[in-house]
Amino acid sequence: LNLQRLAAMTNNSMASFKRKFNKMYDSTPAKYITQKKLEKAQRILAFSLSSIKEICYECGFNNPSSFSRMFKDQYGCSPTEFRKNLSE
């Protein structure tokens, strides 16, 4: 789904959809979607042996280095460090 389609599905203009979304979730749609992708990546990292690159693409990110940067911003450690800390 993209934002245009979500706005249409809710019978809102794009501006109205974004405004109502922000009011309801206290976040922009883009930030909310990124947060959900990162949460999914965290779960996969914890329970899977897939490579960081595979997880990056599976969760909808296009670039492993930007994925790692966003993950570190969100959780305070890189995906590799996160996985390493789980095994300690």
KEKE-3310 file (N, C-alpha, C; in steps of 0.2 Angstrom, whole numbers, plus 5000, padded with zeros to 4 digits):
npx = (5004:5002:5003:4995:4985:4980:4975:4964:4957:4952:4944:4949:4958:4975:4982:4973:4972:4986:4986:4976:4981:4993:4987:4981:4991:5002:5013:5021:5015:5026:5036:5030:5028:5042:5046:5038:5044:5057:5054:5050:5061:5070:5063:5065:5079:5082:5077:5081:5093:5096:5105:5111:5109:5099:5088:5087:5082:5070:5062:5059:5068:5079:5093:5106:5116:5109:5099:5105:5110:5098:5092:5102:5100:5087:5088:5100:5111:5120:5113:5121:5128:5116:5112:5123:5123:5112:5117:5125)
npy = (4994:5011:5029:5037:5028:5023:5035:5037:5026:5029:5039:5052:5067:5068:5077:5078:5065:5063:5073:5068:5055:5059:5065:5054:5044:5051:5053:5054:5047:5041:5040:5031:5020:5016:5014:5003:4994:4993:4987:4974:4970:4969:4958:4948:4947:4943:4930:4923:4916:4923:4933:4950:4958:4951:4952:4966:4968:4960:4966:4978:4988:4997:4999:4992:4999:5011:5005:4999:5011:5017:5008:5008:5021:5020:5009:5010:5002:4993:4982:4971:4971:4971:4958:4951:4954:4947:4934:4934)
npz = (5000:4997:5002:4995:4990:5003:5008:4999:5001:5013:5011:5010:5007:5002:5011:5022:5026:5031:5041:5050:5052:5059:5070:5076:5078:5083:5075:5059:5044:5036:5046:5055:5048:5045:5058:5061:5052:5057:5069:5065:5059:5070:5078:5068:5068:5081:5081:5070:5058:5047:5036:5039:5028:5020:5029:5030:5016:5017:5026:5019:5017:5006:5006:5014:5022:5026:5032:5043:5050:5053:5061:5072:5076:5081:5091:5098:5095:5082:5070:5069:5082:5090:5088:5092:5106:5110:5111:5121)
capx = (5000:5005:4999:4989:4979:4977:4970:4958:4953:4948:4940:4952:4963:4982:4983:4968:4975:4992:4984:4972:4986:4997:4984:4979:4997:5007:5019:5019:5014:5032:5040:5027:5030:5049:5046:5036:5049:5062:5052:5050:5068:5072:5061:5069:5086:5082:5075:5083:5100:5097:5110:5108:5107:5093:5083:5086:5077:5064:5058:5057:5073:5083:5100:5109:5119:5105:5095:5109:5110:5091:5092:5106:5096:5081:5089:5106:5116:5119:5110:5126:5128:5110:5112:5129:5121:5107:5120:5130)
capy = (5000:5018:5034:5039:5023:5023:5041:5036:5020:5032:5044:5058:5069:5066:5081:5076:5058:5064:5076:5064:5050:5062:5066:5048:5040:5056:5052:5055:5040:5038:5038:5026:5014:5015:5011:4996:4989:4991:4982:4968:4968:4967:4952:4943:4947:4939:4923:4920:4916:4926:4939:4957:4961:4948:4955:4972:4968:4957:4971:4983:4993:4996:5000:4989:5004:5016:5001:4999:5018:5019:5003:5010:5027:5017:5004:5011:4998:4991:4975:4966:4972:4968:4950:4948:4955:4942:4928:4935)
capz = (5000:4997:5005:4990:4991:5010:5008:4995:5005:5019:5008:5012:5003:5005:5017:5027:5028:5035:5047:5054:5054:5064:5076:5079:5080:5085:5070:5052:5041:5034:5052:5058:5044:5046:5065:5061:5048:5061:5074:5062:5058:5077:5079:5064:5070:5087:5080:5063:5056:5040:5036:5040:5021:5019:5034:5027:5011:5019:5029:5015:5016:5000:5007:5020:5026:5029:5037:5049:5053:5056:5067:5077:5079:5085:5096:5101:5093:5075:5069:5071:5089:5093:5088:5097:5113:5112:5112:5127)
cpx = (5004:5001:4994:4983:4976:4973:4964:4954:4949:4944:4942:4957:4970:4983:4979:4970:4981:4990:4981:4977:4990:4994:4982:4985:5003:5014:5016:5019:5021:5036:5037:5028:5037:5049:5044:5040:5054:5060:5052:5057:5071:5070:5064:5076:5087:5081:5077:5090:5101:5102:5107:5105:5100:5087:5082:5081:5070:5059:5057:5062:5077:5090:5102:5112:5114:5100:5099:5109:5103:5090:5096:5103:5090:5083:5096:5112:5115:5115:5114:5127:5122:5110:5117:5127:5116:5111:5124:5126)
cpy = (5006:5023:5036:5034:5023:5029:5040:5031:5023:5038:5051:5060:5067:5070:5080:5070:5059:5068:5072:5058:5053:5063:5060:5044:5045:5055:5053:5048:5037:5036:5032:5019:5012:5011:5004:4991:4988:4987:4975:4965:4966:4960:4946:4942:4942:4932:4920:4920:4920:4932:4945:4960:4958:4951:4962:4972:4965:4962:4978:4989:4992:4996:4997:4994:5009:5012:5001:5005:5019:5014:5005:5017:5025:5013:5005:5007:4995:4984:4970:4965:4969:4961:4947:4949:4950:4936:4928:4933)
cpz = (5000:5000:5001:4991:4998:5010:5004:4998:5011:5017:5010:5007:5006:5011:5023:5030:5033:5041:5052:5057:5060:5071:5080:5082:5083:5081:5063:5049:5039:5041:5055:5054:5045:5053:5065:5057:5053:5067:5071:5061:5065:5079:5075:5066:5077:5086:5074:5062:5050:5041:5037:5033:5019:5023:5032:5021:5012:5022:5025:5014:5009:5000:5014:5025:5029:5034:5043:5053:5056:5062:5073:5080:5083:5091:5100:5099:5086:5075:5071:5079:5093:5093:5092:5104:5115:5114:5118:5133)
residu = (LEU:ASN:LEU:GLN:ARG:LEU:ALA:ALA:MET:THR:ASN:ASN:SER:MET:ALA:SER:PHE:LYS:ARG:LYS:PHE:ASN:LYS:MET:TYR:ASP:SER:THR:PRO:ALA:LYS:TYR:ILE:THR:GLN:LYS:LYS:LEU:GLU:LYS:ALA:GLN:ARG:ILE:LEU:ALA:PHE:SER:LEU:SER:SER:ILE:LYS:GLU:ILE:CYS:TYR:GLU:CYS:GLY:PHE:ASN:ASN:PRO:SER:SER:PHE:SER:ARG:MET:PHE:LYS:ASP:GLN:TYR:GLY:CYS:SER:PRO:THR:GLU:PHE:ARG:LYS:ASN:LEU:SER:GLU)
# end
